[in-house]
Every structure is written in C-alpha cells, then in structure tokens.
Amino acid sequence: MVILATSDRQLIKDVVCNVLEIETDEVTDTSLFIEDHEADSMRLIEILSALELSLELTIEQTNLPRMVNLVGIYDVIAELKE
C-alpha cells in the first residue's frame, strides 16, 4: 500500500478547501464535506476534477461515495498511485 507524502496530503487539502471556499484550518481529516461543510454533489464532482488536474490522475466517479472526507480521498489517491 502506498502511503501519501505529507506534501501530497497538503496539496489535496488545499484543493478541497479551495473548491469548498473554506480555510484549511476549518477542515479536519475526518470532517464530512456534505454534513460539516455544506458541500453538495456538484462540489464533490468539482473536487474530483480539481484533484485530477492537480495530481495528473484519472479518478473514476465511482469513487465519489468513498470521498466524503480527506481520509477517504487519501485512500482513493493512494490506491491509484499503487
């Protein structure tokens, strides 16, 4: 299993916060995007798209149900980097 570098985790967090229009200190690894940060399904797709561009990866939309918080995103990205 690939363990994401701290720099990758920070980039992911920055991308998520940019899309959600929140400060990085407002989101934790386990805070839920929809419930805690008022994101909707369109915002989740925006996050996926922004991550694809930033990380130069293809992330299937079938992964969206797992990408509910930063931990979920870290897991998906780590699997794609294996």
C-alpha positions, 0 to 999 in steps of 0.5 A, a space after each residue: 500500500 502506498 502511503 501519501 507524502 505529507 506534501 501530497 496530503 497538503 496539496 489535496 487539502 488545499 484543493 478541497 478547501 479551495 473548491 469548498 471556499 473554506 480555510 484549511 484550518 476549518 477542515 479536519 481529516 475526518 470532517 464530512 464535506 456534505 454534513 460539516 461543510 455544506 458541500 453538495 454533489 456538484 462540489 464533490 464532482 468539482 473536487 474530483 476534477 480539481 484533484 485530477 488536474 492537480 495530481 495528473 490522475 484519472 479518478 473514476 466517479 465511482 469513487 465519489 461515495 468513498 470521498 466524503 472526507 480527506 481520509 477517504 480521498 487519501 485512500 482513493 489517491 493512494 490506491 491509484 498511485 499503487 
